[in-house]
């Protein structure tokens, strides 16, 4: 996943967990630029009676650097305040909610937006802005999108527009498989511990996040205060990242029954490029990375130059990545994509270089026009308006970064590294946009329910925990629960019990290999893409109409 529970400490603090960052110029509104950040991952729609909300004690911020030094030139800060209207009920709402200011909503939340420009005093842009309630269900929040989405989109000073509230998680990845020793379901038959190939599953389908989305004039964030038109002009590029901060001291107040923050704010979470801290930074450095500013990221460049994942792929998929296994040079391609931006001359007619200062920033060239036919594989597939030039909602960043780590971008900087097979990129991605009448930079509404695996829209059952554990050996054609495995008398075969030592030995061998002999890859790994779960009920599927509203509706419980 992009940055969901990516470090040991932030996984204990979901309210401050920054999951995704987006920056793009919308085809529907090419004048402003959209900046967005998601927080609070893995929200189950059935999360009552205390539903998810932003933290009143967290300082949320979206930063923009435009001078090439990885220091924030413009920061938009968001502070939230929650009210309890009645002290005589435990309910989130005491009746159907028909408006964003409905008095039956017992726990409304409001927020302020402050703009901080480098060297200037903070400027309050708006306060008392209403968040929408979460999408509870058809009785409590009927007609959620029509009632709450547009009402929660607020125009604020300077021609800016803002939204903050619950939305459906637009990130898509096969979580159940990818963290099971790097298995990619469509090609897991080629894995070191093979299982039959199967369609991919979007592990985040039906789950929600909380989104802060902001549309601002391009001149509000560009280096020269203008609207750049020359793609090759250095001042056309900005770097974007988001943070969450808490006060340094937290003391428990027994009268309030909760901890109260004291002192200055200190950063506890940040995110620029998707998956950076997730799969590039080693575990022992993850928490420290989250607390540092991007300007200090040069100390992590060694992990980008020699990524662990590039060593693991040839081990987990024997014989599939022979050229990658033999490549020992520092990954100049990844250093450019993730830490400096792509300089002029690498991709014809394109650059998003922010200077030699190494920093994890989501870089966006503001002069690149939005694509009328976006390709979810982005720049790698010839669409310069997509990732790693900013990030749009439908950009398949997992497939893009997997391709890059596995060597697809090495020929850009090292022509001696060639591939025998031409990559096949799918243009298909999950639908994330839905219509809205207000031209808003927000996700479509949260869906109402977490679908049961049988696809039955009328039942909400809790199936037993399942593990993708093979029965009697590596080539099993089925998976069973732990309890089923125990009751059936299945035991690990000797091959099962030896996989760890074999994996570790191959991993170490891959780190030190010097064999430069290339062979033809036998697996087109780049065809892997996230797929929507087949059991997604049609009532919660987003519309395919391309508008300037760009996220799914949050999921809610249905009756």
Secondary structure, DSSP 8 states (H G I E B T S, - for coil): --STT-STTGGG-GGG-EEEEEEE--SS--SEEEEEEEEEEEE-TT--SS-----TTEEEEEEEE-SSSS--SEEEEEEEEE--S-SS---SBSS---STT-TTBSS-EEEEEEEEETTS--EEEEEEEE-------TTTSTTHIIIIIGGG-EEETTTEEEEEEEEE------HHHHTTTS--GGGGGGSTT---------TTTT-EEEEEEEEEEGGGTSTTSS----TT-GGGEEEEEEEEEEEEEEEEETTTTEEEEEEEEEEEEEESSTTIIIIIS-HHHHHHHHHS-GGGGGGGHHHHHT-HHHHHHHHHSTTT-HHHHH--S--HHHHIIIII---TTTBTTB-----S-----EEEETTS---SS--TTGGGGT-TTSTTSSB-TT--HHHHHHHHHTTTTGGGT-TT---SS---------------TT--SSB--EES----TT--TT----------EESSSTT-S-EE-HHHHHHTT----HHHHTHHHHHHHHHHHHHH---------S--GGG------TT--GGG-------S--B--EE----
